[in-house]
Amino acid sequence: MPHSPSMDDQAKQLAPGLYLVATPIGNLGDITLRALDILRQCDRIACEDTRQTQKLLNHYEIKTPTISCHEHNERERAAEFVEAIKSGSAVAVVSDAGVPGISDPGSHLAAAAIAAGLAVIPIPGANAALSALIASGLPTESFTFLGFLPEKTGARRTRLEDLAAEPRKSAHTLIFYEAPHRILETLSDLESVWGPALHVVLARELTKIHEEFLRGTLADLRNDLAARDRIRGEFVLLIEVGAPGLSHVETGARSSNLRESLGSRIARLQAEAGIDEKEALKRIARELSQSKSEVYRELQRERAKRK
């Protein structure tokens, strides 16, 4: 009869290397069969929080030893893991949820292992950003994941203004992570940069019992969240920027069509949003994918014609 491999036999089959293992972002059933095999067979598991990972391991009756590896000690652990892998060990890396290295520890370990000429093996699985994107209804052909925005208001607004100033000739989705206690402030900053009519999608508690998608304008979503007694759950925030499907010719035609009413449009924006002319110019420039100085020069030309 063929020999049925024991757990020890299976462990020997796992090649030495650094295994970046994706774990569930909420629903424990979302872990892959391959991930479970790796976690069972590896020599140890490096965890962002050993207590959090232990819940997953207990659920699947995995007895592999764990060791902490978080943002404060990842660089120090890297040398230790590199030496262990050189000695023939298989080290798995997990974050509390999702894919290691994506707004979580893991990237420094991978870089160190690669620099040492060691194997780095991705074990794919659940990811909050991509899960939110595919169910958002926003463009998926072109997107940028930006992780968490700066915590301080000034730095956050500067980051958003820099993103808004980037020229885009077609629809593009920006994806952020945000904490529940900062989400209203972040939406307020988004409104100050893009205006209240910006189309936004918020995803919270993904894959969990209370999973929720909120879709609408910035103004609508801010009002919705502000009316709640308490805001819970980590958020994935997605916004659509750029002019959907406009070619160079169409963009020029659109700009030309708006030139005759640029002054009145600025006045309307000032009245509706309660902003000054400078801010109105910035918003129009972003919509047209032009610099603020270009729009301002056009406004001056328009005013000169009226004199």
N, C-alpha and C positions, 0 to 999 in steps of 0.2 A: 504493500500500500504506500502511496506517496506520503511523504512526511509533511505534516501541517506545521508551518513555521511558528515558533514561539515568539513572544514579545521581544526577547533578547535577540533572536534571529533577525526580526524585522528591524530592530534598532541598528544592527550592523549593516543593513542594506542602505541606510541613509548616508549619503556622501557628506564629508565635512564641508562646512560652508555657513554662510549667514543667510537665514531664511526669513524674509520679511513677510509675515503672515497677517492677512487682513482678517479682522474679527467683526462680529455683528455690530451694527450701529444702534440696535434696539431689540429686535426680535432674534432670540438665540437660534432660531431655525435657519437663519441666513448664513451661517458658517458653511463652508464647502467641505465635502468629504476629504478632499486633498489636504485642506488646512488641519482637519482633525488628525489625519495620519501623520502629518509633520509634527504636530504638537505632542503626539504620543511617542514618536520615534526619536525626537531630538534629545540631546543630552541635558539641555536646560533651556528655559524660556526667560528672555529678558522682557520685563513688563514695565509699562509706564506707572502702573499702580498694582502691586502684587495682590492686594485685597480685591480689586475689581476683577482682575484676570482669574483669580481663584474661584469666583462664582461661575465663570464659564467652564473652567476645568472640572469643578465638582459636578456640574450638570452633565458633562460627558464622561465622567469617571476617569479623568486623565490624571496620572500621578507624577508627571514630570516635575522635577524641581524648578522653582522660579527664583529670579533675582531681580532687584529693582533696576530700572534704567529709565530715568526721566530727564527733563530739561536741565536739571541742575547737576547731574552727574554723568550725562551721556558721553562727554568727551573723555572723562576719566575711565569709564567702563570700556571704551573702544579698545584701548591697548590691551586690557585684560581679555576681551573676547577674541581679538586678533591672535593672541598667543594660544588661546584654547583651540581655535580652529586650526592653527598651524600644527597643533598636537593631535589633530584628528577628530575634534569635536564638531558636532552640528549644533549651532545656536539659533534658536528661533527668536524673533523680535515681534512683539505685539504692542499696540497702544490700547488705551481703554476701549476704544471703539473705532472701527474703520481701518484705513490703510496706514501703516507706519510711515512716517516721513511727510505726510500731508497734514500740516498744521499740528503735528505731533512728533515726538522723538522718533529717530530712526535714520535720518539723512546723514548725520555725522558718522554713525556706525557703518553705514553702507560705504561712505567715502573712504573711511579708514581701511575697511576690508579690501576695497578695490585697489587702494594705494599699496596694500601689502600683497597684491597679486592673488587674492583669495576669491572664491566663488561667492557671488551674491545672487540669491534666487528669489524672485518675487512670487508670492502665493496670492493671487488676486481674490477679490471678494467685495463685500459691501463698502460703499463710499457715499457719504451724505451729499456731497456736491453734485455728483453725477446722477444720483437718484432723484434729487430735486430738479435738476435740469431736464431730464427726459420727461418728467411729468408737469413741467411748468407751462408748456405751450409757447415758450420763447424760442428764438432761433438756436438750433443745436449745431449748425454747420460751422459757426465761428463763435468761440467763447473764450473767456479768460477767467481762471480761478485765482483769486487774490487773497484767500485766507481771511484772517481777521484784520479789520481796519485799526489804525492807532487808537488807543484808549482816550488820549487827550483831545479835546474838541478842536483846538487849533491845528494840530497835526492831522487830524482826521479830515477836516475841511480842505486843507492844503492837498492832501492825497486825492480827494474827490475832484478838486478843481483841476489837478494835473491830469486825471483820467478823462475829465470832460473836455479838456483842451486837445486831446489826441484826435487827429482827423480820422474819420471813418467813412468809407464810401458805401458801406452796406451794413445791414443789420448785424448787431453783435451783442452777445449776452455777457454781462459781468456777474461773477458769482462771488459772494462773500459769506463768511461765517460771522455770526454775531450772538452775543450773550443776551439773555432776556432782560437784564437790568440796564442794558445800553441801547436796546433796539429803538426806543422812541427818540432818543437823542440822535441816533444815526439816521433815522428817517427824516428828522428835522434838518440835519445837515444836507442830506440828499436833496431835500426840497429847496434849500437855499442855493444849491448849485444848479439843479436841473429844472426846478419849478414843480408846482403841485400836480401837474398833469402827467408826470413821468409814469410809465407803466411799470409796475413792480409785482413781483411774486415773492411771498414769504412761505417757507415750508418749515414746520416745527414738529418735533416728536416723530420723526420719520421712522417708519416700520413698527411703531409702537401702537398701543390701543387708541391713544388720542391723537394719532397722526392728523395733521391739518394743513391744507394749502389755502392761502389767502391770495387772491388775484384782484388787481384793480389799480387805481391811481394812488400816488403817494398820499394825497389828501384823504382818500377813502380809507386806506389801511391805517393811517395814523389815527383817524377818528375811531376806527374799530378797536384798535389795541388800547387807546387811551380810555375807552369806556369800560374796559374790563377791570374787575376787582384786583386781579393779579395776572401777571404775564409769566408763563412757565415754559420751560423747554428751550434748548439751544435752537437757534434759527439758522436756516440757509436763506440768504437774501439774494435775489436775482433781479437785475434790471436790464432792459433793452435799450441800447444806445445805437446811434448811427441812423442813417436814412435808409429804410428798407428798400432794397432792390434798385437804387438809383445809379445809373451810369454817369460818366463824366458829363455827357451831353445833357442828360436829364437834370443833373444837379445844377448845371449852368442855367438851363431854362427855368428851373424852379426859382433860382436866385433872381433872375431877371423879372419873373412874374411878381416877386415880392418887392422889388425896388420901388415901384411907384407908391406903395403904401407903407414903406418902411417907417416913416415918421409917425403915421397914425397907429401902426402896430406897436411901436415903442410906447406911445401914449396909452394904448389900451393895456399893455402889460403892466405899466406903472400903476394904472388905476385898479386893475384886477388883483394884482399880487402885492400891491403896496410897496413897490421897490423903486429905486431911483433909476435915472437914465443909464447910468453905468452898468448896473446889474441887468437891465433890460437888454442892453447891447450884448452883454456876455451870453445871455440865454439864446438870443437870436443867432449869434455867431456859432454857438454849439450846434444848434439845429441845422444850420446850413453847412456845417463842417468847414467854416472859414475862421480866420483869425478875427479877434475883436477889432483890430486896427483896420482891417479890410471893410468890415461892416460900418465902422465909424466914418471912414472916408466916403463910403457910398452915401451915408446919411448927410454928410457935409455937401456932397455934390447935389443931392436932392434938394436940400435947403437953398443952395445957391441958385438953382433953377427957378425957385419960387420968388426970388427977389426981383 
